[in-house]
Amino acid sequence: MNLSGKTVVVTGGTGFLGAYIVRELERAGATPLGFGRSAYDLLDRAAIEQMLASRSPDAVVHVAGTVGGIGLNQREPGRLFYENAAMGLHLLEECRISGVEKVLVAGTVCSYPSETRTPFREDDLWTGYPEETNAPYGLAKRMLLVQAQAYREQYGMNTIYLMPVNLYGPGDNFDLSSGHVIPAMIRKFHEARNAGIHSVTLWGDGSPTREFLHVADAARAFRMALERYDGAEPVNVGSGREISIGDLARTVAGVVGFDGAIDWDAERPNGQMRRMLETSRAKELFGFQAEVEFERGIAETVKWFETNVGSS
């Protein structure tokens, strides 16, 4: 798809990843329309129908979702399953009816089975059940891949599916009740430093590993896939770097300037023990490789937080 002059609806376009995708599409010459739930509630099929009828998009990028860290997944698994499944199911059906030329759906690394060889390969997606702490969310997103492939087979609908790893970067959600691990760490270390508190307690024991991708890299991957990929198979989108939560905490604390102790609450869940993607398919199919160096990305994120959130 040549994006120049194309109208592209970005669901969740006022959110973290969505806002970056909107800017990326603008640079490619498209006319992106980024909408949040206040404009169109994707749980309401009539609202989706109205959006597509009034905007007539050439393509739709679906990144809207109800997301959060382990705490939110444990508190509200039913809502996370229902809302993520329902939004995608309604949207893809209405895009089919409206004849949208191309749809890109954002999946998640949380869809992978809890026992998966590392790095995670797309062909292993169906070898088991997701890790219990986020299984309802991961399964809801996995069902959207089934829908995308079924619609392609029956209706010839050009729907592609990307599975990004954990994202971070400026503009992230720093709410401790719903944010992910990096913004939560930044906030905790920042507040402890400013209050003169000499220790910070984090969940788990620090041993699990994770892979993180800067949100600007993720947005670039979505734009490249929209331009260059038309296949049925899901595609991992990651950075290719694995880091333990313990090392991550020390890295973030150092950038924030917190020099106190880091205590671990082993009574709290670790989540999946290892999580890293095999990313050669993205490079082969549409030429994507991550570019933002991790330490620089963390420094950018800390600076954004301290300027826009921590100073308030």
Secondary structure, 3 states (H helix, E strand, C coil): CCCCCCEEEEECCCCHHHHHHHHHHHHCCCEEEEECCCCCCCCCHHHHHHHHHHHCCCEEEECCCCCCCHHHHHHCHHHHHHHHHHHHHHHHHHHHHHCCCEEEEECCHHHCECCCCCCECHHHCCCCCECHHHHHHHHHHHHHHHHHHHHHHHHCCCEEEEEECEEECCCCCCCCCCCCHHHHHHHHHHHHHHHCCCEEEEECCCCCEEEEEEHHHHHHHHHHHHHHCCCCCCEEECCCCEEEHHHHHHHHHHHHCCCCEEEEECCCCCCCCCCCECCHHHHHHHCCCCCCCHHHHHHHHHHHHHHHCCCC
